[in-house]
Amino acid sequence: MDTFFRTDDILTSSFLLTQGIKLVDVIEDRPHHFVFLLLNIDKCEELKRNFLNNAVAPARELFSNREMLISEIKNRS
């Protein structure tokens, strides 16, 4: 059983971070493909459903989190 919520979707990850979920790690599971590991798998599943149903999030924070994740990917490349 997985301990962490895993996704390779940067937009979902950005939204989850904006909702207060903590990033555990960014891993390269194969060349040029990254997976984001986040805490609280149950809450992440709930928030992911909200995101897919067009939940509202503060734009500045959302974009800032996206840029941070892009930086994390570049640091690991």
CORUR-V460219 format. One line per field, one symbol per residue. burial: + if it has 24 or more other ideal C-beta (glycine too) atoms within 12 Angstrom, else -. Layout:
BEGIN
burial->???
END
This chain:
BEGIN
burial->---++++--+-++++++++-+-++-+-------+++++-----+--++--+-----+----+--++--+--+-----
END
